[in-house]
Every structure is written in C-alpha cells, then in structure tokens.
Amino acid sequence: MPFVRNYLLALQFFTRIPVTGRLADWVGYSPQMLRASAAHFPGVGCLVGALVAALSAALLWALPAGGFSPLIVAALGTAFGILLTGAFHEDGLADVADGLGGSYQRERALEIMKDSRVGAFGAIAIVMALLVKVALVAQLASMGAAVLCSAAFLAHVVSRTWPLLIIRALPHVGDVAGSKSKPLAEQITWSALAVALLWCLLAVLVVLGVEVSGMQVTLTRGQRWGIPVAGALLASALAFVWMLRMFAKRLQGFTGDCLGATQQVCELAFYLGFLLAWNTQ
C-alpha cells in the first residue's frame, strides 16, 4: 500500500492526470511521502509514455499511409504529452535557458531562473526543443508503429530517471521555502534510487521483449532491437553527464528547473541516439 500511495502521489505531483476525491483522500499527503514519491518518477514516465504511444499508434492506424501522417502523429503526440504533464518540464527548460543564457554570474542566473517571465533564451529553447522533438518523432513514426511506440515509451521512462541522479550528485541551491522542488531538496535515498532504476530496467526489458527460461535469456523482438536501445541509452547518458557538469560548474548545484530541463534534453538525446544506432545496422 505505501508503494501504491507513493506512486499515486507522484502521479498527482508530476502530471495533470487527476488523482482527486476519495482516491486523493486515501493517498494522503506528508512531506516524507512526497520525497519518497520521487522514486516513482520513472514510473510516471511509464504511464505517460504508454498513453502517448497508444495515441500515436491509433493515429498511425487511422491516418492515410505516407504523406504528412508521421508529422501529424509526431505533433499531436508531443502536444498530448505536454497536456498530460502540464508543460512541467518544458517550463524548467525555459527557466534554465533564461538563467544560464542571461548571466554568467551564479547568483544572477539563479535570480533569473526564479522569474516567472519567459525571456528570449527561454523562448528559443522551447521552440527549438519542440521542433527537434517533432522532427525526431516524425522520423520514428515513418518507421512504423512498433518503432515509434517502443522508442516513445522508453524515452519517457529513461529521461525521468536521470534527474534523480542529479538530486543524488548535487546539492539543492534554489529557494527551498518557495521552490517547486522543495520535496526534492533533500538527498534522495539509495533505496528510493534503487526503486527508480528498477522502473527503468523493467521498461527496457519490456521494450526488448526479454524472456527468461532457466538460465537462457532471449529477445523476442530479435537482436536488431538491442543496438538501437543501447545507442539511445548511451546518447541519453551523455546528455545527462553534460547537464550535470554544466549545473555543477555554473550553479554549484541544482534547482527544480534543472530537473525539468534535464528530462527534456535527455528525452531528445534518447530519440536521436535510437535513430543513429538504428541506421548503423
């Protein structure tokens, strides 16, 4: 029951998916629960990714083959993902771009990031991120529903795992009292991180179609899926390292906006890595 309650609390905090009424009363709330719910961030990605993949598959089936159908699917799938999360992560990306692009001084950058207004750097970052995401997803859609749905599902899970490692590696440097990331300001425990990594591992196994019989492990989707998934994980990991080093150098820590920005950048890197690795086969 604590596992389910923490998951539903994460769903309530990180998405716009309604957890209200009697269900919300049953879930309850405490600062400790909210901190523990961070372990289910990748689990939230499982649900969001599955919903986006389902809509994308339905659109691919309903629309005429070829033409601009992949682009339409990519645009509507991206919009649906934003609707599910309330642009939570995109907002973080815009704030980080404004802060780090607007000043090289740490204190000034943090001050800009707290400003709710979107500046030139933030607007450019959002526009470019959406353009790149739609383009990458459209290419995946042109390769078929199985490729698109698998990549989209796993990208949402993996990209929500990396921010937890930033919490573990860096101190929180935002205004804790008024920060959106207040429940995440404290270091994430090793047990919570293990739960998050388990979510991620299970998602990878599902996409690869892993079956275990005794001591034998087989991939039901064939060896061809292993290389693209490995390439996507590597690209996403490199994006994470880049973001981590940038936050450590420029801010000497992280804020809630940094977590959202990391999710966005790592998701884009995942799609790109998947496509590049697929093309090498």
C-alpha positions in Angstrom: 0.0 0.0 0.0 2.8 2.6 0.7 4.2 1.8 -2.8 0.8 2.4 -4.4 0.2 5.6 -2.4 3.7 7.0 -3.2 3.2 6.2 -6.9 -0.2 8.0 -7.0 1.3 10.9 -5.2 4.0 11.1 -7.8 1.3 11.0 -10.5 -0.5 13.8 -8.7 2.6 16.0 -8.4 4.3 15.4 -11.8 1.3 15.2 -14.1 -2.2 16.6 -14.7 -3.7 13.1 -14.6 -6.5 13.5 -12.0 -6.0 11.9 -8.6 -8.8 13.5 -6.7 -11.8 13.0 -4.4 -11.8 9.8 -2.3 -8.7 8.5 -4.1 -6.7 11.6 -3.1 -8.0 11.2 0.4 -6.9 7.6 0.5 -3.4 8.5 -0.9 -2.9 11.2 1.8 0.0 13.6 2.0 3.1 14.3 4.0 6.5 15.8 3.2 8.1 12.5 3.7 5.7 10.8 1.3 6.3 13.5 -1.3 10.0 13.0 -1.0 9.6 9.2 -1.3 7.4 9.6 -4.4 10.4 10.9 -6.3 11.4 7.3 -6.6 8.4 6.7 -8.9 9.3 9.5 -11.4 10.3 6.9 -14.0 7.1 5.0 -13.1 5.2 8.1 -14.0 7.1 8.1 -17.3 5.8 4.5 -17.9 2.2 5.7 -17.7 2.8 9.0 -19.7 4.9 7.1 -22.3 2.3 4.4 -22.6 -0.5 6.9 -23.1 1.5 8.8 -25.7 2.4 5.6 -27.5 -1.2 4.4 -27.5 -2.5 7.7 -29.1 0.4 7.7 -31.6 -0.4 4.1 -32.7 -4.1 4.9 -33.0 -3.3 8.0 -35.2 -1.0 6.0 -37.4 -3.7 3.4 -37.9 -6.4 6.0 -38.6 -4.5 8.3 -40.9 -3.6 7.6 -44.5 -0.3 5.9 -45.0 2.6 8.1 -46.1 2.5 11.8 -46.8 2.5 14.1 -43.8 0.9 11.5 -41.5 4.1 10.9 -39.5 4.5 14.6 -38.9 0.8 14.9 -37.8 1.3 11.9 -35.4 4.5 13.5 -34.0 2.9 16.9 -33.5 -0.2 15.5 -31.8 1.7 13.0 -29.7 4.0 15.7 -28.5 1.1 18.0 -27.7 -0.7 15.2 -25.8 2.5 14.6 -23.7 2.6 18.2 -22.8 -1.1 18.2 -21.9 -0.5 15.2 -19.6 2.3 16.9 -17.7 1.1 20.5 -17.9 4.3 21.6 -19.6 6.0 20.9 -16.2 9.4 20.0 -17.7 9.3 22.5 -20.6 8.8 25.3 -18.1 12.0 24.1 -16.4 13.9 24.1 -19.6 12.8 27.6 -20.4 13.9 28.9 -17.0 17.3 27.2 -17.1 17.9 28.6 -20.6 17.0 32.1 -19.5 19.1 31.8 -16.3 22.3 30.3 -17.8 21.9 32.3 -21.1 21.2 35.5 -19.4 24.1 35.7 -17.0 27.5 34.0 -16.3 27.2 35.0 -12.6 25.8 32.3 -10.4 23.7 34.5 -8.2 22.2 36.5 -11.1 21.5 33.3 -13.1 19.6 31.8 -10.1 17.6 35.0 -9.7 16.6 35.0 -13.4 15.5 31.4 -13.1 13.1 32.3 -10.3 11.4 34.9 -12.5 8.2 33.5 -13.9 8.5 35.5 -17.1 10.0 33.9 -20.2 12.9 35.7 -21.9 14.5 35.3 -25.3 16.7 32.4 -24.3 13.8 30.5 -22.8 11.5 31.1 -25.8 14.2 30.0 -28.2 15.0 26.9 -26.1 11.3 25.8 -26.0 10.8 26.4 -29.8 13.9 24.6 -30.7 13.2 21.7 -28.3 9.7 21.2 -29.7 10.9 21.5 -33.3 13.6 18.9 -32.8 11.3 16.6 -30.8 8.6 16.7 -33.5 11.2 16.1 -36.2 12.7 13.1 -34.4 9.4 11.5 -33.5 8.1 12.0 -37.1 11.1 10.1 -38.3 10.3 7.3 -35.8 6.7 7.3 -36.9 7.7 6.9 -40.6 9.4 3.6 -39.5 6.2 2.1 -38.2 4.1 1.9 -35.1 6.2 -0.6 -33.3 9.4 1.5 -33.6 7.6 4.7 -32.6 5.7 3.3 -29.7 8.7 1.5 -28.2 11.0 4.5 -28.5 8.5 6.9 -27.2 7.5 4.7 -24.2 11.1 4.1 -23.2 12.2 7.7 -23.8 9.7 8.9 -21.3 10.9 6.4 -18.7 14.7 6.8 -19.1 14.6 10.6 -19.3 12.8 10.7 -16.0 15.5 8.6 -14.3 18.4 10.9 -14.9 17.1 13.9 -12.9 17.1 11.6 -9.8 20.9 11.1 -10.2 21.3 14.9 -10.3 19.5 15.1 -6.9 21.9 12.4 -5.6 25.0 14.1 -7.1 24.4 17.8 -6.4 23.1 20.0 -3.6 19.9 21.9 -3.9 20.7 25.6 -4.4 17.3 27.1 -5.0 15.0 28.9 -2.6 13.8 25.9 -0.8 11.0 27.7 1.0 9.3 28.7 -2.2 10.7 26.2 -4.7 8.6 23.8 -6.8 11.3 21.2 -6.0 11.0 21.7 -2.2 10.1 18.0 -1.6 13.2 17.0 -3.7 15.6 19.4 -1.9 16.9 16.7 0.3 19.2 14.0 -1.0 17.3 11.0 -2.4 18.0 7.8 -0.5 19.8 4.8 -2.1 16.6 2.7 -1.6 14.5 5.2 -3.5 17.1 5.4 -6.3 17.0 1.6 -6.5 13.2 1.7 -7.0 13.6 4.3 -9.8 16.3 2.2 -11.5 14.1 -0.9 -11.2 11.3 1.0 -13.0 13.7 1.9 -15.8 15.1 -1.6 -16.0 11.6 -3.1 -16.3 10.8 -0.7 -19.1 13.9 -1.7 -21.0 13.1 -5.4 -20.6 9.5 -4.8 -21.8 10.7 -3.0 -25.0 13.3 -5.6 -25.8 10.8 -8.4 -25.2 13.1 -10.2 -22.8 12.1 -13.7 -21.9 14.0 -15.7 -19.2 13.7 -19.5 -19.2 16.0 -21.1 -16.7 19.5 -19.8 -17.4 18.6 -18.8 -21.0 17.7 -15.2 -21.9 16.1 -14.5 -25.3 14.9 -11.3 -27.0 11.6 -12.0 -28.6 12.0 -8.9 -30.9 15.3 -10.1 -32.2 18.8 -8.8 -31.9 18.0 -5.8 -34.1 16.3 -4.0 -31.1 19.3 -4.3 -28.8 21.6 -1.9 -30.7 19.1 1.0 -31.1 18.1 0.8 -27.5 21.8 0.7 -26.4 22.5 3.7 -28.6 19.6 5.6 -27.2 20.6 4.8 -23.6 24.2 5.9 -24.4 23.1 9.2 -26.0 20.7 9.9 -23.1 23.5 9.2 -20.6 25.9 11.6 -22.4 23.3 14.3 -22.3 22.9 13.7 -18.6 26.6 14.0 -18.0 26.7 17.2 -20.0 23.8 18.7 -18.0 25.3 17.5 -14.7 28.7 19.1 -15.4 27.0 22.4 -16.6 24.9 22.6 -13.4 28.0 21.8 -11.2 30.1 24.4 -12.9 27.6 27.2 -13.4 25.3 26.8 -10.4 27.3 24.6 -8.0 24.0 22.6 -7.5 20.5 22.2 -8.9 17.1 23.7 -8.7 13.7 22.2 -9.7 14.0 23.8 -13.1 17.3 21.9 -13.6 15.5 18.6 -13.2 12.8 19.5 -15.8 15.5 20.7 -18.2 17.5 17.5 -17.8 14.4 15.4 -18.6 13.8 17.4 -21.8 17.4 17.2 -23.0 17.8 13.5 -22.2 14.5 12.7 -24.0 15.7 14.4 -27.1 19.0 12.7 -26.9 17.3 9.3 -26.5 15.4 9.7 -29.8 18.5 10.9 -31.6 20.6 8.0 -30.3 17.9 5.5 -31.2 17.8 6.7 -34.8 21.5 6.9 -35.2 22.1 3.4 -33.8 19.2 2.0 -35.9 20.9 3.4 -39.0 24.2 1.7 -38.3 22.7 -1.8 -38.6 
